Amino acid sequence: MTTSKRRRPAATFAGQAIALASGAWTELGVSGWTSTHGDWAIDPEPLILFTAWLGDADPRLRDEATDWCVRNWRHLSKARLKNLLREQPDEVREAFGEFAATVGTHAGITWPGATKARRFVLTGRSTLPSLDRPALVWLRLRFMFGVGARAEILRCFLSESDRLMSVSALALATGYTKRNVAEECDTFERAGVLSKRMQGNRFYYTLARRSELEAFVGKVAAVRPNWSAMFSIARELGSLEKRSEDEASSTFAVHVQKALRLIQDDLDELTIGPMPGHVRGADLWPVVRQLGLTHLGAWSIGQCPAEAVQRPA
């Protein structure tokens, strides 16, 4: 694997989106790209959905990611893929259907949303690197606690800085059902891993012994972002960039405003400030484009502006 170094961001949002995905896959063991995200904790299921959506934009990345999934599907959560898929737009679900079917055909498994497999030959170049690498901490949790809600609950708390979280918030952040999360939180609370307190008529949880858990889990990457939020922003920026080449300015401005509404929660999750309230119409795209250049451009090369990281851990 190539030694880590920073690259210049790609010139387009499409190129930056590909660079972000390929940087993450490199840390998971997909061959062929420079290591740029060694200090980022990689979350595989959102990465798989995003890579499926990229599809023909980088066929080699799609095929190498498919090869990795065929070889490592046991470490991936079918339930989480299913739940995350429900929140995706139609174009992501459609692209993932082919990706899921292709993995299933070669691995002998069934993934949610699978449709028709594409023609594909295993490359054999994928590996699973040593789990003691900081970037693989979330996979390491699965080897310790199993592929399920338990590992994802701990991932959420290790990504946060002693934040209290409700079952509803944890269900949204983990990609598991409220019932599943509630049961596992109760188990963790009884075991002394989580502490619980009542606020209003709702229970909130936090880690009871963070230092002990961190010591047990081992090396944790410094950057622990919300990958689903980042990929949602990257997807909308790429789509807007493509539209900007073909549409009239008045029509395009409507799509920019719609895209901003779609990703507002993601911007908030990553603590990226709101758009200036006075900017309207054709003036909005240059402001959004600059936001993309600042944040997606940095993410694509493994840099993370302080305001673009999910709450510091």
C-alpha positions in Angstrom: 0.0 0.0 0.0 1.3 3.5 -0.9 2.5 5.5 2.1 0.2 8.3 3.3 0.5 11.7 1.8 -1.8 14.6 1.2 -3.0 15.2 -2.4 -4.4 18.3 -3.9 -8.2 18.1 -4.0 -9.8 17.0 -7.3 -11.1 19.9 -9.5 -14.7 18.8 -9.5 -17.2 17.6 -6.8 -17.5 14.3 -8.7 -13.8 13.8 -8.5 -13.7 14.8 -4.8 -16.5 12.4 -4.1 -14.6 9.5 -5.7 -11.4 10.5 -3.8 -13.3 10.5 -0.5 -14.7 7.0 -1.2 -11.5 5.6 -2.5 -9.6 7.0 0.5 -11.9 5.2 2.9 -11.8 1.9 0.9 -8.0 2.0 0.9 -8.0 1.9 4.7 -10.3 -1.1 4.6 -7.9 -3.0 2.4 -9.0 -2.2 -1.2 -5.9 -1.9 -3.4 -4.8 0.7 -5.9 -5.1 4.1 -4.2 -2.9 6.3 -2.0 -3.6 6.1 1.8 -5.0 9.5 2.8 -7.5 8.6 5.5 -5.4 6.7 8.0 -6.6 8.8 10.9 -10.3 8.6 10.0 -12.5 5.9 11.6 -14.2 4.2 8.6 -17.9 3.2 8.7 -18.4 0.5 6.1 -22.2 0.5 5.4 -22.6 4.2 4.4 -19.5 3.8 2.3 -21.0 0.8 0.5 -24.2 2.7 -0.3 -22.3 5.7 -1.6 -19.9 3.6 -3.7 -22.9 1.8 -5.3 -24.3 5.2 -6.2 -21.0 6.4 -7.7 -21.1 3.3 -9.9 -19.9 4.0 -13.4 -18.2 7.2 -12.3 -15.3 5.0 -11.3 -15.9 1.4 -12.4 -12.6 0.2 -11.0 -13.4 1.5 -7.5 -16.9 -0.1 -7.7 -15.4 -3.5 -8.8 -12.7 -3.5 -6.1 -15.2 -2.5 -3.4 -17.5 -5.4 -4.7 -14.5 -7.8 -4.4 -13.9 -6.6 -0.8 -17.5 -7.1 0.1 -17.6 -10.6 -1.4 -14.6 -11.6 0.8 -15.7 -9.7 4.0 -19.5 -9.8 4.0 -19.4 -11.6 7.4 -18.2 -8.4 9.0 -21.0 -6.3 7.5 -24.5 -5.8 8.8 -27.4 -6.8 6.6 -29.8 -5.3 9.0 -28.0 -1.9 9.0 -27.8 -1.9 5.3 -31.5 -2.5 5.1 -32.3 0.3 7.6 -29.9 2.8 6.0 -31.3 2.0 2.6 -34.8 3.1 3.6 -33.5 6.7 4.1 -31.8 6.9 0.7 -33.2 8.5 -2.4 -34.4 6.4 -5.3 -31.2 6.7 -7.3 -29.2 5.2 -4.5 -31.6 2.4 -3.8 -31.6 1.5 -7.6 -27.8 1.6 -7.8 -27.4 -0.5 -4.6 -29.8 -3.1 -6.0 -27.3 -4.1 -8.6 -24.3 -3.8 -6.2 -26.1 -6.0 -3.6 -27.1 -8.6 -6.2 -23.6 -8.8 -7.6 -22.1 -9.3 -4.1 -24.8 -11.9 -3.3 -24.2 -13.9 -6.5 -20.5 -14.3 -5.8 -20.7 -14.6 -2.0 -23.8 -16.9 -1.9 -25.7 -14.5 0.3 -28.8 -12.3 0.0 -28.5 -8.6 0.7 -31.6 -6.3 1.1 -32.7 -4.5 -2.1 -30.9 -6.8 -4.4 -32.1 -6.7 -8.0 -30.0 -8.0 -11.0 -26.3 -8.7 -10.8 -23.9 -7.1 -13.3 -21.2 -9.0 -15.1 -18.3 -9.2 -12.6 -15.1 -11.2 -12.1 -13.5 -11.4 -8.7 -10.2 -9.5 -8.7 -8.6 -11.1 -5.7 -6.7 -8.0 -4.8 -8.7 -7.1 -1.7 -7.5 -7.8 1.9 -8.6 -7.0 5.4 -5.7 -5.2 7.1 -4.6 -5.6 10.7 -7.5 -4.5 12.9 -5.1 -2.7 15.3 -5.0 0.2 12.8 -6.9 3.3 14.1 -8.9 3.6 10.9 -10.4 0.1 11.4 -11.6 0.7 15.0 -15.3 0.4 14.1 -14.6 -3.0 12.4 -12.6 -4.0 15.5 -15.7 -3.3 17.7 -17.6 -5.8 15.6 -14.9 -8.5 16.2 -15.2 -7.7 19.9 -19.0 -7.3 20.3 -20.4 -8.9 17.2 -22.0 -7.5 14.1 -25.1 -5.8 15.5 -26.5 -3.0 17.5 -24.1 -3.5 20.4 -21.0 -2.5 18.4 -22.9 0.4 16.7 -24.1 1.8 20.0 -20.5 1.8 21.3 -19.4 3.4 18.0 -21.8 6.3 18.6 -20.6 6.9 22.1 -16.9 6.6 21.2 -17.6 9.2 18.4 -19.0 11.7 20.9 -17.7 13.6 23.8 -19.7 12.3 26.8 -23.0 13.2 25.1 -26.3 12.0 26.5 -28.3 10.2 23.8 -31.9 8.9 23.8 -32.9 5.6 22.3 -34.4 7.5 19.3 -31.2 9.4 18.6 -29.2 6.2 18.9 -31.5 4.3 16.6 -31.1 7.1 14.0 -27.3 7.2 14.4 -26.7 3.4 14.5 -29.1 2.4 11.7 -30.9 -0.1 13.9 -34.5 -0.2 15.2 -35.5 1.5 18.4 -36.6 -1.8 19.9 -33.2 -3.4 19.1 -31.3 -0.3 20.5 -33.4 -0.1 23.7 -32.8 -3.8 24.5 -29.0 -3.4 24.0 -28.9 -0.2 26.0 -30.6 -1.9 28.8 -28.1 -4.8 28.7 -25.2 -2.3 28.7 -26.7 -0.4 31.5 -27.1 -3.5 33.6 -23.5 -4.4 32.9 -22.2 -1.0 33.9 -21.1 0.0 30.5 -23.7 2.7 30.1 -25.3 5.0 32.7 -28.9 6.1 32.4 -30.7 9.2 33.5 -34.2 10.5 33.2 -35.0 13.8 31.6 -38.7 14.6 31.3 -40.3 11.4 30.4 -37.4 9.9 28.4 -34.3 8.0 29.3 -30.9 9.2 28.1 -27.7 7.2 28.1 -24.0 7.9 28.2 -20.8 5.9 28.7 -20.2 5.0 32.3 -16.5 4.1 32.0 -15.1 5.8 28.9 -11.5 5.5 29.8 -11.8 1.8 30.5 -13.7 1.1 27.3 -11.2 3.1 25.2 -8.3 1.2 26.8 -10.0 -2.1 26.0 -10.9 -1.2 22.4 -7.5 0.1 21.6 -6.3 2.7 19.1 -9.1 4.9 17.9 -8.7 7.2 14.8 -8.7 10.9 15.7 -11.4 11.8 13.1 -14.7 10.1 13.7 -17.2 11.8 11.4 -20.8 11.0 10.5 -20.1 9.3 7.1 -23.8 9.2 6.1 -24.0 13.0 6.5 -20.8 13.5 4.5 -21.9 11.3 1.7 -25.3 12.9 1.5 -23.7 16.3 1.1 -21.2 15.0 -1.4 -24.0 13.4 -3.4 -26.1 16.6 -3.6 -23.0 18.7 -4.5 -22.1 16.4 -7.3 -25.7 16.3 -8.6 -25.9 20.1 -8.5 -22.6 20.5 -10.3 -23.8 18.3 -13.1 -27.1 20.2 -13.4 -25.2 23.5 -13.4 -23.7 22.7 -16.8 -27.1 22.2 -18.5 -29.9 24.2 -16.9 -30.9 27.8 -17.1 -29.9 29.9 -14.1 -33.5 30.5 -12.9 -34.4 26.7 -13.0 -31.1 25.7 -11.5 -31.6 28.1 -8.5 -34.7 26.2 -7.5 -32.7 22.9 -7.5 -30.0 24.5 -5.3 -32.6 25.6 -2.8 -34.2 22.1 -2.8 -30.8 20.5 -2.3 -30.0 22.7 0.6 -33.3 21.7 2.3 -32.4 18.1 1.8 -29.0 18.3 3.4 -29.7 20.9 6.1 -29.8 18.2 8.8 -26.5 16.8 7.5 -24.9 20.3 7.6 -26.2 20.7 11.2 -24.9 17.2 12.1 -21.4 18.2 10.9 -21.7 21.6 12.5 -21.4 23.4 9.2 -22.9 26.9 9.4 -26.1 27.8 7.6 -26.1 29.7 4.3 -26.3 33.5 4.6 -30.0 34.4 4.9 -29.7 37.2 2.4 -28.4 35.1 -0.5 -31.1 34.2 -3.0 -31.6 33.0 -6.6 -28.6 32.9 -8.9 -26.3 34.2 -6.1 -26.8 31.0 -4.0 -24.9 28.5 -6.2 -21.5 30.4 -5.8 -21.9 30.3 -2.0 -22.9 26.6 -2.0 -20.0 25.8 -4.4 -17.5 27.5 -2.1 -18.9 25.5 0.8 -18.2 22.4 -1.2 -14.7 23.4 -2.1 -14.0 24.1 1.5 -15.5 20.9 3.1 -15.8 18.2 0.4 -12.4 19.3 -1.0 -10.8 18.8 2.4 -12.6 15.6 3.2 -11.5 14.1 -0.2 -7.8 14.3 0.8 -8.2 13.3 4.4 -8.2 16.7 5.9 -11.0 17.9 8.1 -11.8 21.5 8.9 -12.6 21.8 12.6 -16.1 22.9 11.9 -16.7 19.9 9.5 -16.0 17.2 12.1 -18.9 15.7 14.1 -18.7 16.9 17.6 -15.2 16.4 19.0 -14.5 13.1 20.7 
